[in-house]
Amino acid sequence: MAEATVANQDLDPARVVFNRFGLGPRPGDLARLGSDPRAALRAELVKPDIALIPMATDADPLPGSTAAIQASMAATMQRKAERMTAPAGAMQMGPEGMSSALAAPAPQGPIKPEPPIEARLLKAEAQARFAKALNAEIGFVERLVAFWSNHFCVSVAKDNIVRASAGAFEREAIRPFVLGRFADMLVAVEHHPAMLYYLDNQQSVGPGSRAGRNRNRGLNENLAREILELHTLGVGSGYSQADVTAFARILTGWMIAGREGRLGEPGSFVFNANAHEPGDQVFLGKTYPAGGMGQAEAVLNDLARHPATARHIAMKIARHFIADDPPAPMVARLAEVFTKTDGDLRALAMALVNAPEAWSQPLAKMRSPFDFVLALRRGIGPGPEADPGQTLNWLALLGTPLWQPPGPNGFPDLADTQASPAGMAMRLDIAWQAARQAKGIGEPDDLLAALIGPSVSAETRQAVGRAESRQQAVALLLMAPEFQRR
């Protein structure tokens, strides 16, 4: 009887829309959903520019990646100059390059230093991302942005250059293409300064190039390997170490202009012909003629259309939205849509919505930390909207600090990684904090109806009803399986 009840709950269309595909309902969203849940998801996918976050405005100054990197370069030089001119023994530099006095405290007490420019940029970008998610009608497109941003991830732990530009990377290389062509996103991502710096292509020099011969420098294969293993073909798809090396040669010369601006505007993508390995290259059995920057672009476009890439992307997106082990026929259909539409990601998302399995498979996965925190914010109130600090802190406590995955393969996407005892205990702590801060949320029974709807189980309703306080009732609701599972 209990198993049947769970199955029926999992088939609730509203929870499929807001849990499986979206970021959780806000009060009133379930009532506005209408009788055709698929239509609501499709409507979000066709809204013009729905994924975009504006660049610099008076109210929300978000610089592009080039300006952000230039600001970081300038700050680095300033910090270096301060270290060189500081009296011996008087100053000590912290991990962010900020100085702190070792002498006796100033008479008027300690003065809180201004955060480094990289930290300020990261905070502004985080606030823009969170605001976009909080205000989304359903949040399907924001879930797609998060999926692709994790697929093509960079980490702010790498260096201040990436810390300053990670948010701009998502705005410039992910969001404009999240409902466009995969090939266009792939080319934009691999051109982007944040990705080139993160995967060390700045250090890769063709051994036979002018720079390689003069400086006795060689290849760095990180970017080439991760493009093949993670971004396109996937592990076990048939490429060899020789293909990795050939692709690394092809990618030489793709780099960031330095602070001096000798090759181009500092902080921007440049193609350095002097560092590019000359000559034709054989990759995956095909000869790519010498052609400067166009040689690598030709390879990327071929990789975007490769059958192994279609299978890899289909499996990853089905695993993210449907199940850790998604039905093979569904994955095959998604791969076919990807191939037939030349990697049209809007068509792929539509196929996901239209798949019968999306509406019949149990909601067995746990919400990711990002999904959980945003669903919580959407459900009971956004908290201090002008400051993303608490949301950033919650994500870090849950093991997924924003734009800081543990490696180039991104944050894990399997159910068991989200449901560890320590992770669930931390979720409970966060739910309790959020419930304590919530204001004007009304009666717990009304919140149950607004956030879970008629599919709420008798066990959840009983637990919330027996709570000793409103705060406890809200925390229990946020930890209920119907809220946690997607």
Secondary structure as the mmCIF struct_conf table of DSSP 4:
data_model
#
loop_
_struct_conf.conf_type_id
_struct_conf.id
_struct_conf.beg_label_comp_id
_struct_conf.beg_label_asym_id
_struct_conf.beg_label_seq_id
_struct_conf.end_label_comp_id
_struct_conf.end_label_asym_id
_struct_conf.end_label_seq_id
HELX_RH_AL_P HELX_RH_AL_P1 ALA A 2 ASP A 10
TURN_TY1_P TURN_TY1_P1 LEU A 11 LEU A 11
HELX_RH_AL_P HELX_RH_AL_P2 PRO A 13 ARG A 15
HELX_RH_PI_P HELX_RH_PI_P1 VAL A 16 PHE A 21
BEND BEND1 GLY A 22 LEU A 23
HELX_LH_PP_P HELX_LH_PP_P1 PRO A 25 ARG A 26
TURN_TY1_P TURN_TY1_P2 PRO A 27 GLY A 28
HELX_RH_AL_P HELX_RH_AL_P3 ASP A 29 ARG A 32
BEND BEND2 LEU A 33 LEU A 33
BEND BEND3 SER A 35 SER A 35
HELX_RH_AL_P HELX_RH_AL_P4 PRO A 37 LEU A 45
TURN_TY1_P TURN_TY1_P3 VAL A 46 VAL A 46
BEND BEND4 LYS A 47 LYS A 47
TURN_TY1_P TURN_TY1_P4 PRO A 48 ALA A 51
BEND BEND5 ALA A 56 ALA A 56
BEND BEND6 ASP A 58 ASP A 60
HELX_RH_AL_P HELX_RH_AL_P5 SER A 65 THR A 85
BEND BEND7 ALA A 86 ALA A 86
HELX_LH_PP_P HELX_LH_PP_P2 PRO A 87 PRO A 87
TURN_TY1_P TURN_TY1_P5 ALA A 88 ALA A 90
STRN STRN1 MET A 91 MET A 93
TURN_TY1_P TURN_TY1_P6 PRO A 95 GLU A 96
BEND BEND8 GLY A 97 GLY A 97
STRN STRN2 SER A 99 ALA A 101
BEND BEND9 ALA A 103 ALA A 104
HELX_LH_PP_P HELX_LH_PP_P3 PRO A 105 ALA A 106
TURN_TY1_P TURN_TY1_P7 PRO A 107 GLN A 108
HELX_LH_PP_P HELX_LH_PP_P4 LYS A 112 PRO A 116
HELX_RH_AL_P HELX_RH_AL_P6 ILE A 117 ASN A 135
BEND BEND10 GLU A 137 ILE A 138
HELX_RH_AL_P HELX_RH_AL_P7 PHE A 140 HIS A 151
TURN_TY1_P TURN_TY1_P8 PHE A 152 PHE A 152
TURN_TY1_P TURN_TY1_P9 VAL A 156 ALA A 157
BEND BEND11 LYS A 158 LYS A 158
HELX_RH_AL_P HELX_RH_AL_P8 ASN A 160 PHE A 169
HELX_RH_PI_P HELX_RH_PI_P2 GLU A 170 ILE A 174
HELX_RH_3T_P HELX_RH_3T_P1 ARG A 175 PHE A 177
TURN_TY1_P TURN_TY1_P10 VAL A 178 LEU A 179
BEND BEND12 GLY A 180 GLY A 180
STRN STRN3 ARG A 181 ARG A 181
HELX_RH_AL_P HELX_RH_AL_P9 PHE A 182 HIS A 191
BEND BEND13 HIS A 192 HIS A 192
HELX_RH_AL_P HELX_RH_AL_P10 PRO A 193 TYR A 198
TURN_TY1_P TURN_TY1_P11 LEU A 199 ASP A 200
HELX_RH_3T_P HELX_RH_3T_P2 ASN A 201 GLN A 203
TURN_TY1_P TURN_TY1_P12 PRO A 207 GLY A 208
BEND BEND14 SER A 209 SER A 209
HELX_RH_AL_P HELX_RH_AL_P11 ARG A 210 ARG A 215
TURN_TY1_P TURN_TY1_P13 ASN A 216 ASN A 216
HELX_RH_AL_P HELX_RH_AL_P12 ASN A 222 GLU A 226
HELX_RH_PI_P HELX_RH_PI_P3 ILE A 227 HIS A 231
BEND BEND15 THR A 232 LEU A 233
TURN_TY1_P TURN_TY1_P14 VAL A 235 GLY A 236
BEND BEND16 SER A 237 GLY A 238
HELX_RH_AL_P HELX_RH_AL_P13 GLN A 241 LEU A 251
TURN_TY1_P TURN_TY1_P15 THR A 252 GLY A 253
STRN STRN4 TRP A 254 ILE A 256
TURN_TY1_P TURN_TY1_P16 ARG A 259 GLU A 260
BEND BEND17 ARG A 262 GLU A 265
TURN_TY1_P TURN_TY1_P17 PRO A 266 GLY A 267
BEND BEND18 SER A 268 SER A 268
STRN STRN5 PHE A 269 PHE A 271
HELX_RH_3T_P HELX_RH_3T_P3 ALA A 273 ALA A 275
BEND BEND19 HIS A 276 HIS A 276
HELX_LH_PP_P HELX_LH_PP_P5 GLU A 277 PRO A 278
BEND BEND20 GLY A 279 GLY A 279
STRN STRN6 GLN A 281 PHE A 283
TURN_TY1_P TURN_TY1_P18 LEU A 284 GLY A 285
STRN STRN7 LYS A 286 TYR A 288
TURN_TY1_P TURN_TY1_P19 GLY A 292 GLY A 292
HELX_RH_AL_P HELX_RH_AL_P14 MET A 293 ALA A 304
TURN_TY1_P TURN_TY1_P20 ARG A 305 ARG A 305
HELX_RH_AL_P HELX_RH_AL_P15 PRO A 307 PHE A 321
TURN_TY1_P TURN_TY1_P21 ILE A 322 ILE A 322
BEND BEND21 ASP A 324 ASP A 325
HELX_RH_AL_P HELX_RH_AL_P16 ALA A 328 LYS A 340
TURN_TY1_P TURN_TY1_P22 THR A 341 ASP A 342
BEND BEND22 GLY A 343 GLY A 343
STRN STRN8 ASP A 344 ASP A 344
HELX_RH_AL_P HELX_RH_AL_P17 LEU A 345 ASN A 354
HELX_RH_3T_P HELX_RH_3T_P4 PRO A 356 TRP A 359
TURN_TY1_P TURN_TY1_P23 SER A 360 SER A 360
BEND BEND23 GLN A 361 GLN A 361
BEND BEND24 LYS A 365 LYS A 365
STRN STRN9 MET A 366 MET A 366
HELX_LH_PP_P HELX_LH_PP_P6 ARG A 367 SER A 368
HELX_RH_AL_P HELX_RH_AL_P18 PRO A 369 ILE A 380
BEND BEND25 PRO A 384 PRO A 384
TURN_TY1_P TURN_TY1_P24 GLU A 385 ALA A 386
HELX_RH_AL_P HELX_RH_AL_P19 GLY A 389 LEU A 397
TURN_TY1_P TURN_TY1_P25 LEU A 398 GLY A 399
TURN_TY1_P TURN_TY1_P26 LEU A 402 TRP A 403
BEND BEND26 PRO A 406 GLY A 407
TURN_TY1_P TURN_TY1_P27 PRO A 408 ASN A 409
BEND BEND27 PHE A 411 PHE A 411
HELX_RH_AL_P HELX_RH_AL_P20 ALA A 415 GLN A 418
HELX_RH_AL_P HELX_RH_AL_P21 PRO A 421 GLN A 437
BEND BEND28 GLY A 440 GLY A 440
HELX_RH_AL_P HELX_RH_AL_P22 PRO A 444 LEU A 451
TURN_TY1_P TURN_TY1_P28 ILE A 452 ILE A 452
HELX_RH_3T_P HELX_RH_3T_P5 GLY A 453 SER A 455
HELX_RH_AL_P HELX_RH_AL_P23 ALA A 458 GLY A 465
TURN_TY1_P TURN_TY1_P29 ARG A 466 ARG A 466
BEND BEND29 GLU A 468 SER A 469
HELX_RH_AL_P HELX_RH_AL_P24 ARG A 470 MET A 479
BEND BEND30 ALA A 480 ALA A 480
HELX_RH_AL_P HELX_RH_AL_P25 PRO A 481 GLN A 484
STRN STRN10 ARG A 485 ARG A 485
#
